[in-house]
Amino acid sequence: MSVDYVIQHAAPTLAGIKTGNLFPCFFSSPQAMVRDLRAINQVLVPRGLRLLPLRRDNTRVLLYLFRPAALSRDLSRGEARRLLRQAGYQDLAQHACLRELKRRLQAGGTFPHEIGLFLGYPPEDVAGFMTHQGKHCKCVGCWKVYGDEAAARRQFAAYKSCTANYCRRRASGASLEGLTVATRLPQ
């Protein structure tokens, strides 16, 4: 897996304006996957990010790049906690939620709708998607919007601009480390 691929699919998370990104990747072998993830995490983890495999089918892997601090913040909000409980999550600690999400993804079947909470989508939009089964949304961008359409459109534009900027900077020689905004740790 190339650094360019990670930047193309997760620039907003690298920039610190999004909690997480989910994207597929192909590896020639399980050993190649472990090697590549380890190398990328050596750069990301000290800067407050993690790259995890959530589901694997032969050589295809669904990867989750996220900021643990942002995910903890997002999942601790009242509406997010309510949605997770409603979806059947028993333990709402971040590590337990990630373990349950991974279990659900590996089980196959339908994609768990609550995954939007792990990507930084507004809980009202995740709830709207669940309630309306993906229909009757106000607009579609990175997700289906049921709440504040204007705010969502601004966010979609920011993600698109960020990705274009990061791809340009990478093409000019910027490193993954140079493009990854470090998370500020609490004092």
For each residue, the residues with C-beta under 8 A, 3 or more apart:
1: 5 6 25 27 33 36 37 40
2: 5 6
3: 6 7 40 170 175 176
4: 7 8 167 170
5: 1 2 8 9 25
6: 1 2 3 9 10 14 40 51 65 176
7: 3 4 10 11 14 166 167 170 176 179
8: 4 5 11 163 167
9: 5 6 21 23 65
10: 6 7 13 14 21 23 65
11: 7 8 14 15 159 162 163 165 166 167 179
12: 15 17 18 21 158 159 162 163
13: 10 16 17 18 19 20 21 49 65 66 67
14: 6 7 10 11 49 65 166 176 179 180 181
15: 11 12 18 162 166 179 181
16: 13 67 181 183
17: 12 13 158 159 162
18: 12 13 15 21 119 120 159
19: 13 66 67 70 71 74 118 119 120
20: 13 64 65 66 67 70 71 118 119 120
21: 9 10 12 13 18 64 65 66 119
22: 54 62 63 64 115 118 119
23: 9 10 62 63 65
24: 60 61 62 63
25: 1 5 60 61 63
26: 59 60 61
27: 1 30 32 33 36 59 61
28: 32 59
29: 32 33 59
30: 27 33 34 56
31: 34 35
32: 27 28 29 35 36
33: 1 27 29 30 36 37 53 56 61
34: 30 31 37 38
35: 31 32 38 39
36: 1 27 32 33 39 40
37: 1 33 34 40 41 51 52 53 63
38: 34 35 41 42
39: 35 36 42 43
40: 1 3 6 36 37 43 44 51 176
41: 37 38 44 45 50 51
42: 38 39 45 46
43: 39 40 46 47 176 177 180
44: 40 41 47 49 50 51 65 176 180
45: 41 42 48 49 50
46: 42 43 182
47: 43 44 177 180 181 182 183
48: 45 67 68 69 182 183 185
49: 13 14 44 45 65 66 67 68 180 183
50: 41 44 45 65 66 68
51: 6 37 40 41 44 63 64 65
52: 37 63 64 66 98 102
53: 33 37 56 61 62 63 64
54: 22 62 63 64 101 102 105 106
55: 61 62 102 105 106
56: 30 33 53 60 61 62 106
57: 60 61
58:
59: 26 27 28 29
60: 24 25 26 56 57
61: 24 25 26 27 33 53 55 56 57
62: 22 23 24 53 54 55 56 105
63: 22 23 24 25 37 51 52 53 54
64: 20 21 22 51 52 53 54 118
65: 6 9 10 13 14 20 21 23 44 49 50 51
66: 13 19 20 21 49 50 52 70 71 118
67: 13 16 19 20 48 49 70 71 183
68: 48 49 50 71 72 94
69: 48 72 73 183 185
70: 19 20 66 67 73 74 120 183
71: 19 20 66 67 68 74 75 94 118
72: 68 69 75 76 94
73: 69 70 76 77
74: 19 70 71 77 80 117 118 120
75: 71 72 80 81 84 92 94 97 117 118
76: 72 73 80 81
77: 73 74 80 81 123
78: 81 82
79: 82 83 123 124 127
80: 74 75 76 77 83 84 117 123 126
81: 75 76 77 78 84 85 92
82: 78 79 85 86
83: 79 80 86 87 114 117 123 126 127 130
84: 75 80 81 87 89 92 97 114 117
85: 81 82 88 89 92
86: 82 83
87: 83 84 112 113 114 130
88: 85
89: 84 85 92 96 97 100 114
90: 96 100
91: 96 97 100
92: 75 81 84 85 89 96 97
93: 96 97
94: 68 71 72 75 97 98
95: 98 99
96: 89 90 91 92 93 99 100
97: 75 84 89 91 92 93 94 100 101 118
98: 52 94 95 101 102 118
99: 95 96 102 103
100: 89 90 91 96 97 103 104
101: 54 97 98 104 105 112 114 115 118
102: 52 54 55 98 99 105 106
103: 99 100 106 107
104: 100 101 107 112
105: 54 55 62 101 102 111 112
106: 54 55 56 102 103
107: 103 104
108:
109:
110:
111: 105 115
112: 87 101 104 105 115
113: 87 116 126 129 130
114: 83 84 87 89 101 117 118 126 130
115: 22 101 111 112 118 119
116: 113 119 121 125 126 129 143
117: 74 75 80 83 84 114 121 123 126
118: 19 20 22 64 66 71 74 75 97 98 101 114 115
119: 18 19 20 21 22 115 116 143
120: 18 19 20 70 74
121: 116 117 125 126 142 143
122: 125 126 147 148 151 152
123: 77 79 80 83 117 126 127
124: 79 127 128 146 147 148
125: 116 121 122 128 129 143 144 145 146 147 152
126: 80 83 113 114 116 117 121 122 123 129 130
127: 79 83 123 124 130 131 146
128: 124 125 131 132 137 144 145 146 147
129: 113 116 125 126 132 133 134 137 143 144 146
130: 83 87 113 114 126 127 133
131: 127 128 146
132: 128 129 135 136 137 146
133: 129 130
134: 129 137 144
135: 132
136: 132 146
137: 128 129 132 134 140 144 145 146
138: 145 146 147 149
139: 144 145 149 152 153
140: 137 143 144 145
141: 145 152 153 155 156
142: 121 155 156 159
143: 116 119 121 125 129 140 152
144: 125 128 129 134 137 139 140
145: 125 128 137 138 139 140 141 148 149 152 153
146: 124 125 127 128 129 131 132 136 137 138
147: 122 124 125 128 138 151 152
148: 122 124 145 151 152
149: 138 139 145 152 153
150: 153 154
151: 122 147 148 154 155
152: 122 125 139 141 143 145 147 148 149 155 156
153: 139 141 145 149 150 156 157
154: 150 151 157 158
155: 141 142 151 152 158 159
156: 141 142 152 153 159 160
157: 153 154 160 161
158: 12 17 154 155 161 162
159: 11 12 17 18 142 155 156 162 163
160: 156 157 163 164
161: 157 158 164 165
162: 11 12 15 17 158 159 165 166
163: 8 11 12 159 160 166 167
164: 160 161 167 168
165: 11 161 162 168 169
166: 7 11 14 15 162 163 169 170 174 179
167: 4 7 8 11 163 164 170 171
168: 164 165 171 172
169: 165 166 172 174 178 179
170: 3 4 7 166 167 173 174 179
171: 167 168
172: 168 169
173: 170
174: 166 169 170 178 179
175: 3 178 179
176: 3 6 7 14 40 43 44 179 180
177: 43 47 180
178: 169 174 175
179: 7 11 14 15 166 169 170 174 175 176
180: 14 43 44 47 49 176 177
181: 14 15 16 47
182: 46 47 48
183: 16 47 48 49 67 69 70
184:
185: 48 69
186:
187:
